Structure formats: structure tokens, C-alpha cells
Amino acid sequence: METDREVVAMAVQRVASMLQRPDQLDKVEQYRRREARKKASVEARLKAAIQSQLDGVRTGLYQLHNALGDVKDIQGSLADVSKDWRQSIDTITSLKDVKDVVVQHSQLASAVENLKNIFSVPEIVKETCEMIEQAELLQAHRRLMDLECSRDDLMYEQFRLDSKNAHDMNLIRNYFGEVQGLSEELAKQLWMLAERGLVTVRRDPTMLVSVVRIIEREEKIDRRMLDRQKQTGFIPPGRPKRWRARLFQVLEATVNARIEGSQPETRESDKMWLVKLLEITRRNVLDDLLVVKTLMVQCFPSNYNIFSVFFNLYHRGVSACVQELAAEELESNEIVSLLTWVLNTYKSAEMMGHPELRSECDVETLEPLLPQDVVSRLLSKYIQTFTSNITGWLRKALDTDKKDWQKSTEPEADQDGYYQTTLPAIVFQMFEQNLQVAAQIDEAFKEEVLRLCLKQMNSFLRRYRDEAVTYKEEHLKDRQVPQCYVQYMIAIINNCQTFKDSINSLRMKYSRTKEATHNDAAIENSLNEVAREGCQFLLDEVFLDLEKLLSDLLTKNWLAGSNTTDAICLTVEDYFNDFAKIKKPYSEEMTRNAQRRVVVEYLQAIMQKRISFRNAEERKKGAERMIKEATQFRALFQKLSSSHDSDHLCDAIAAIAEVFNLTDPSLLYLEVSTLVSKYPDIREEHIMTLLAVRGDASRDMKQMIIETLSQNKPSAAASIPPVFRDIAVTSTVPKLLK
């Protein structure tokens, strides 16, 4: 009843949802027909489902009825079998005597069948021994199989008759006792031929084929005996022989002995012992595998996969050998030889990757000869030794180069006439040799060695700079020694450029990365520093000789017409004849520095107020000489350098001369203003000194010029190089120009 009420309620709710609006009343008949169709459909499905269930029940009842009949039939059959079995027990018991007679008959039949062999055992054993000695192995094995077959059949029949009768079993075993020794003797011959298989297959491959055939016969007998053991529990003595497994053991021992016997010498007797050992091993392994592929494969059944067996045996043997070598205390060159052979030569076309072997085995599937941790340990040891060695090599090379600096003969010149020493060539020959060796191992190790070389190069350059400074300081103690100081200092400077070129060459040749590293920048800075200081040392040498001449500038003697400037130019030109042996860009930079230093010294002489013009005539004479000397300096340095971008320096002398040459003091402010506009770095003390040297400017005029310029002081242009910045003024004057 509760269900009926729920259904009615749901129906009411459904009708209410369909008739919510007045216009839906017109569709009542349509709704009624639709619901009637749905009802009829549901009823039809229910009837079909019930009919299906009824059919299934009917079928099941029918099958159960048939099964019941089958069970009754089986019960009857079992009752008949049980009755027959009870009746046959007495019959089986009465046949026991017949069974014993059958067993005895079987034993006697076996004895009769083997009677000939039984009586002729000693004779057959003797003949078989002779065949073995005469290498007639197949015939000997046939006789041996006959003897073993007779023995095994007799022992089997005895086992069937009375398995616990040890006396009779031992009697048979002892009678055929020599057969086991015969088998062992034949086996020795087989293993001897197997050990010498690589030689045997060249001389007489039929012997090797005979060995394989005998082993295959024994394998077949082993399988038959093992199958009979599973059925009866009997196994003849000496079975299973497992000669095939023994063959592979012999081959493995042969391969290992072949590899171990490759060592010709020891380290004590021959420094190249490892290289020779590896080469002999390579040659022997390759030759043996080629023989296996071309000759031995034909002597073995395909299921032996004999080439793969030898290939893997040699791989394991070589791996064990190189691991033993890696465990020794190897020197650095020996480490490289071993790793190069292991990582490159072994899998190359010269050995395991030989074109004639490649079709049979893929060398890429081989396990590494050395574990990665062993390779890493050897590489680390090599790096440590290499670091220590290269430090010593560089120090020794520098010491040798320092000795050359003391020579009384000029250093050698390259093909372009630039002085140089052998130091860069020696250093980079060492680097090149070690990088070539590292490249034989792998790319990553080569990059690591290159980084180490550059790092050591950076440390070496610091020592190189220190030695150059010491060289200069020792020379200053006595400028007469060494005799070729200038020439060797030029060579030191040129070496810096050679070092740069060599480093770039090494990086291009041995590095895959083109980006500059921290070491590259440090080396570049170190080389530039050494070269700049070397140029500075040479200029110091020049100006030590010019010191007396420079002190005569802008003095009364100079004004009287001394040839000081001519002497300065000649001295500078003489030195620069030697400096022409300096490579670019250092030669250009040195010329610019020399010009600047000459001009600065000249201007410094003015600022030291060594002379004060007393009248217009002296001012005119001094100004004309300054203009002439500025022209001389300009011509000199244009001659020494192809660059003309430093005329601005010499123009400073001429600009100051114009201040001195001015005849009308009232225009002095304009001339000074022009000077300040050309050289914004000029300071007020410089102007005061120039006015003092001119000699005719009153205090008020100086004050007016300074104050006016302070109000209109031009800003320094970045494109105008400073000239007066480093020029000091002897006397102190009030700072009026802000």
C-alpha cells in the first residue's frame, strides 16, 4: 500500500508539472496518448524479461536432469571396475615369478649382446690408446663409446635387478675400470687441441672439426643418460661429462693466457713497456678474432655462436688486463697511453671495430673496459702530475730565458725582423704537446687540460712580470750591464704579443667554446701590463740619457742658441731605431707615450720658470725658438709613427709661444683666453707662471686676466686629451680660477 501511495503521489506531481499553464490543457489528450505509449513499452519489456528468465530456468532444469542420469551411469561403471580389480589381485600375485624370469632374461640378453665386447675389453682398450696416440680421435671415440655402452648396459641391468647389490656393481665397474682412464686421456687430447685451436684451425681444420663432433656426441649421450636417470634413478659413472661446458672453460683459459702472455718487458727494462704491451695486445686480439671469423666459425655448429663467444672472452680478458694495469702506480705518460688505448683505440677500426668484425658484433654494446670511477681516478692523477710538471717546466723555461737576457749578443729576430726570445715557443710547445695528448683521450678532458694550461699561464705571467721588473732594477744599478738590455727588453715586450697569438691559436684549435673566460681576460690584462711596463722601462732608459738635455731647456743657455733640442731629437730617434723592432700595437703606443713625455718635460721646463724674459726681444726670440722646436718634435714623431693624431701635444708648445710672442700687452687676455679654450685642463697656476715667465705683466693685469677667465672658464671637452693635467708648477700661487 505504501508503494501504491508513493506511485500515485509521483504521478500527481508529474501531471501537475505538465499542466502548470492554461494553454497546456489543450494538450491533455496528446499527453495522455504519449504516456499510454510509454506504459505499453514498459509492459512489453517486462514481459520479455520474464519470458527470458523462464526459458533460462527451463533449460537449467533440463541440464540438471541429464547430469543426474550421467552420475548414475558413472556409479555403475565404477562398481564394475571395482569388481574387476578385486578379481585381478590374485592373478597379479601369481605372475611375480614370471616377472623375475623376464628380468633375468633381459640381463642375460644384455650380457649376450655385449659378450663380444666383454671378452675383448683389454684388446679394445689397447687399440683405442694407440688410436688416441696417433690422433685418430673419431675412431678412438667410437671404440670408447662401444666400451662405455657395454659397461653402462650391464650396470643398468644389474641396477634393475638389485639396485642395492654393491658387490656386483663394483665388479662390473672394476672390470671396465680402464675405460674411465681412456675417456680422460681422450679428453686431454681434445683440450690440448682446443687450447691450440687458433693454430690448429690454420694447419688442419679437420682436427678441430673432429673435436667438435666428439663433444657433440658426448653431449647427446649426456642428455640421454639424464633422461633415463629421471625415469629410473640410474646414472652411469662419469656422467654427465659436460664436455661442451668444459670446452668453453678451456677456450676462456686460452684467451686469458694469450692476453697475459703479451707483456714483453717491464718498466725497469724499457720505458715504453706499456705502449709495446698495448700494441702487442691489440695486434694479437685482432689477428685472433679475424682467424675465428674466417676459419674457426666454419668448424663449429651455428648454435655455438663461436665468434660471439670469442669476442666476449677477449673483451673480458682485455678488461681484466687493463684493470690490473690501472691499479699499478702509473706515470703520467703511461696514464695517457692507457686511457687513449682504452677509450679510443680499443673500439676503433684498428681493433674491435675492424671492418671485417663489425658485421658480426656491435662494439657500442660492449661494456667499458674500465669503470668510470677508475677512469676518473686516473684522469685526476694525471691532472695532479701535469699541474706539478707544468709548473716546473714553466719555471725552468723562464730561468733559461733569464740567462739569455744577460748575453752580450742581441736576441734573435723573427721573419719580420722583430726581436724575440725562445720562451713563447718553448712554453706553447709544452702546451701543444700536452693538449695533443689530452685530445687523444676525449673532448672534455682536452678542454680541462686547456683550462689548466691557461690558468698556469696566468700564474706564469705574474712571475714573468716580476722578473722583468727585477731585470730593469738590476740594470739601473749599472747601466752598462747587461750590454743588450734594450734589445732584450724589446724581446720581452714582443713576447707578450706572441703569447697572445699563441693563446688564441690554442683556443681556436683545442676549444669548442668561443666565449672568453675569466682566465682569458686575466691573461690579456697580464700581458698588456707586462708590455706597458716594458715600454715604460725603455722610455725610462731614453729619458735617463735625456735628463741632462731636458734640464737645459728654457734656460739662458737655451735662449742663447744651444743645440739642446737637436740633441734630444737625435737621441730619441737613435733609440727608436732600436724600438722599430717592437711589434704593433706596442710600438705605436710607445711612440705616443714618448711624444707626450717629451712635450710634458718641455712644458714642465716652462712651468719651472728656469728663465724670465726681460724684454720684447727675448720674448720674441724665445717664442720663435719654441715654435721651431715644436715643429721639430712634430716632424720627429710623425717620422717615427704613421699616426698623426697626437699633433695636439706639440701644438701646446706653439700655443704658449704665442703668449710669449705677443707684443701688445693689452691683447694678452685674448691670447690667454685662446690658450685656455684649446687646453681646458690648464690651471690658474699654469697661467700665472706663464705670465711670470713673460716678464711684462703687472700684478693688476694678472689679477684681471685670472678673474675674467674664472668667470668664463670653458668646460673640458671629452674629445680633447689633457696636456697640463700632470704638469706641476714650482711656485705656489693663489687659486683664483675656480
Secondary structure, DSSP 8 states (H G I E B T S, - for coil): -HHHHHHHHHHHHHHHHH-SSGGGGGGHHHHHHHHHHHHHHHHHHHHHHHHHHHHHHHHHHHHHHHHHHHHHHHHHHHHHHHHHHHHHHHHHHHTHHHHHHHHHHHHHHHHHHTHHHHHTHHHHHHHHHHHHHTT-HHHHHHHHHHHHHHHHHHHHHHHHH-TT-HHHHHHHHHHTHHHHHHHHHHHHHHHHHHHTHHHHHHH-HHHHHHHHHHHHHHHHHHHHHHHHHHHHS---TT----HHHHHHHHHHHHHHHHHHTT----TTT-TTHHHHHHHHHHHHHHHHHHHHHHTGGGGS-GGG-HHHHHHHHHHHHHHHHHHHHHHS---HHHHHHHHHIIIIITTSTTTTT-HHHHTT--GGGS--SS-HHHHHHHHHHHHHHHHHHHHHHHHHHHHHHHHHHT-SS---B-TTS-B--SHHHHHHHHHHHHHHHHHTT-HHHHHHHHHHHHHHHHHHHHHHHHHHHHHHHHHHH-TTSSTTHHHHHHHHHHHHHHHHHHHHHHHHHH-S--S--HHHHHHHHHHHHHHHHHHHHHHHHHHHHHHHHHTTTTSHHHHTT--HHHHHHHHHHHHHHHHTTS-TTHHHHHHHHHHHHHHHHHHHHHHTT-----SHHHHHHHHHHHHHHHHHHHHHHHHH-S--TTHHHHHHHHHHHHHHH---GGGHHHHHHHHHHH-TT--HHHHHHHHHHH----HHHHHHHHHHHHHS-----TTS--SSTT---SS-------
